């Protein structure tokens, strides 16, 4: 399980981007230890939208695909 929920990540990103707060100020406000975490979430959100914040799911491939 992820340390932070998807809803929490979205809340943090929106606080940072929409309300024009810096990464450090946002991290402090939400008690996130590193501003780089907020920065990473914001970049993913800007590139992929809400889907960018979702936990990466492992993809399974068929045996036929793996033989290629």
Secondary structure as UniProt FT lines:
FT   HELIX           6..18
FT   TURN            19..20
FT   HELIX           23..29
FT   TURN            30..31
FT   HELIX           35..48
FT   HELIX           49..53
FT   HELIX           63..66
//
